[in-house]
Amino acid sequence: MIKVCHVNDLPEKSAKVVMVHDTPIAVFNVEGKIFAWDNRCPHRGASLADGYITDKTVQCKFHLWIFDIKKECAAANEAIKLKSFPVVIREGEIFLDI
């Protein structure tokens, strides 16, 4: 497992990027739930962690693609999936289970 940070260091509607084996992974806090996705937008590879985060979506700031947080896919086309990673929280610390 790879330690990301303490939950208190990842405020609501924010993201942090962690590099794992040359793969940037964005870790999001949305409504107190922690999600981890490949940080590269499937459209053109822009950073999703730099996007606009709401209670339900993350919007890529470069080309404005919108992704559904719970479904882990593009809001306009559910066939466009995001690669997600398992998250474990232990004693307030966030870990990627990779």
Secondary structure by P-SEA (a helix, b strand, c coil): ccccccccccccccbbbbbcccbbbbbbbcccbbbbccccccccccccccccccccccccccccccccccccccccccccccbbbbbbbccccccccc
